[in-house]
Amino acid sequence: MGFWEVTQSLIAGLGNTCLLFALTLVLALPLGLVISFGSMSKFKPLAYLVKVFVWIIRGVPLMLQVIIIYYVPGMMFGTPILSRFSAVVVAFVINYACYFSEIYRGGIESIPKGQYEAGKVLGLTRTQVFFKIVLMQVVKRIMAPMSNEVITLVKDTALARVIMIVEIIQAAQNFAAYGLMWPLFYTAVFYLAFVGILTLLFGYLEKKLDYYKA
């Protein structure tokens, strides 16, 4: 197996890694905000239910969640309801939405109550105050912890291989059958490049948000 052949195979695996990463972010970021609102709800039964759900999801390993979502419905109904890739996406979205929800909640609750009161004095509704005054301050405050979670997501995509999704690590491991181990270490180059791009992106965003005082 030549270097170029291995590189092509890893790039193909990287495609699934990037797709899983992108779908998880696109779906988990807004879902996490919804979950955070549920956990802060003044309707206590809803807030309690959401907090228990978040506690369970954060307490159970993501790998186990992937296995449960893919295999358990098949055991119950005799046939898998979701494809392998769909099951991984669902597990990742639910898991990361719960983690994001706690970051959102911390950011929202850190905003002084006086800002909401000032908005009301100006005739704004609570929703208008949140989206016009509070939201960008929250984004500024949560940028660092959010960037850590997003970078963790890049590496967690390797867990998709537990149900035989061919992401970049699985693509590299397939070469072990030919007695080649170096492709596995070669994947580090791809991960470092991916994380490096994200680090630069988040650094740029933090600078753009500097005028929002946190």
Secondary structure in CASP SS format (residue, H / E / C, confidence):
PFRMAT SS
TARGET T0000
AUTHOR 0000-0000-0000
METHOD secondary structure of the structure
MODEL  1
M C 1.00
G C 1.00
F H 1.00
W H 1.00
E H 1.00
V H 1.00
T H 1.00
Q H 1.00
S H 1.00
L H 1.00
I H 1.00
A H 1.00
G H 1.00
L H 1.00
G H 1.00
N H 1.00
T H 1.00
C H 1.00
L H 1.00
L H 1.00
F H 1.00
A H 1.00
L H 1.00
T H 1.00
L H 1.00
V H 1.00
L H 1.00
A H 1.00
L H 1.00
P H 1.00
L H 1.00
G H 1.00
L H 1.00
V H 1.00
I H 1.00
S H 1.00
F H 1.00
G H 1.00
S H 1.00
M C 1.00
S C 1.00
K C 1.00
F C 1.00
K H 1.00
P H 1.00
L H 1.00
A H 1.00
Y H 1.00
L H 1.00
V H 1.00
K H 1.00
V H 1.00
F H 1.00
V H 1.00
W H 1.00
I H 1.00
I H 1.00
R H 1.00
G H 1.00
V C 1.00
P C 1.00
L H 1.00
M H 1.00
L H 1.00
Q H 1.00
V H 1.00
I H 1.00
I H 1.00
I H 1.00
Y H 1.00
Y H 1.00
V H 1.00
P H 1.00
G H 1.00
M H 1.00
M H 1.00
F H 1.00
G C 1.00
T C 1.00
P C 1.00
I C 1.00
L C 1.00
S C 1.00
R H 1.00
F H 1.00
S H 1.00
A H 1.00
V H 1.00
V H 1.00
V H 1.00
A H 1.00
F H 1.00
V H 1.00
I H 1.00
N H 1.00
Y H 1.00
A H 1.00
C H 1.00
Y H 1.00
F H 1.00
S H 1.00
E H 1.00
I H 1.00
Y H 1.00
R H 1.00
G H 1.00
G H 1.00
I H 1.00
E H 1.00
S C 1.00
I C 1.00
P C 1.00
K H 1.00
G H 1.00
Q H 1.00
Y H 1.00
E H 1.00
A H 1.00
G H 1.00
K H 1.00
V H 1.00
L C 1.00
G C 1.00
L C 1.00
T C 1.00
R H 1.00
T H 1.00
Q H 1.00
V H 1.00
F H 1.00
F H 1.00
K H 1.00
I H 1.00
V H 1.00
L H 1.00
M H 1.00
Q H 1.00
V H 1.00
V H 1.00
K H 1.00
R H 1.00
I H 1.00
M H 1.00
A H 1.00
P H 1.00
M H 1.00
S H 1.00
N H 1.00
E H 1.00
V H 1.00
I H 1.00
T H 1.00
L H 1.00
V H 1.00
K H 1.00
D H 1.00
T H 1.00
A H 1.00
L H 1.00
A H 1.00
R H 1.00
V H 1.00
I H 1.00
M C 1.00
I C 1.00
V C 1.00
E C 1.00
I H 1.00
I H 1.00
Q H 1.00
A H 1.00
A H 1.00
Q H 1.00
N H 1.00
F H 1.00
A H 1.00
A H 1.00
Y H 1.00
G C 1.00
L C 1.00
M C 1.00
W H 1.00
P H 1.00
L H 1.00
F H 1.00
Y H 1.00
T H 1.00
A H 1.00
V H 1.00
F H 1.00
Y H 1.00
L H 1.00
A H 1.00
F H 1.00
V H 1.00
G H 1.00
I H 1.00
L H 1.00
T H 1.00
L H 1.00
L H 1.00
F H 1.00
G H 1.00
Y H 1.00
L H 1.00
E H 1.00
K H 1.00
K H 1.00
L C 1.00
D C 1.00
Y C 1.00
Y C 1.00
K C 1.00
A C 1.00
END
